[in-house]
């Protein structure tokens, strides 16, 4: 499975961006998809996830109410709509995919099997 994230860029505080992550495999629809982010000098952290059916969605507290994750299984694509951005959201954003193995929700990066190269989001104050 290859993942390609795009949609990052420079935005002013209070603005919005929508990230997209396209997957190469036809079995994308069975995978849990997640977004992680890594700010300069910090460790990679969980941002949001969506299970294969969209039945379960989770957000990090830091993005809850501002970010929205969604997926289109017909297009093998997962999205991250980011609103009310602030400078603390500046990071490289990575999409990740987890093969189906259990029914638990996983927010730790080691649980994910495939990673995209990341797209940079910069929020200016």
Secondary structure, 3 states (H helix, E strand, C coil): CCEEEECCEEEECCCCEEEEEEECCCCHHHCEEEEEEECCCCCCEEEEEECCCCCCEEECCCCCCCEEEEEEHHHCEEEEEECCCCHHHCEEEEEEEECCCCCCCCCCHHHCCEECCCEEEEEEC
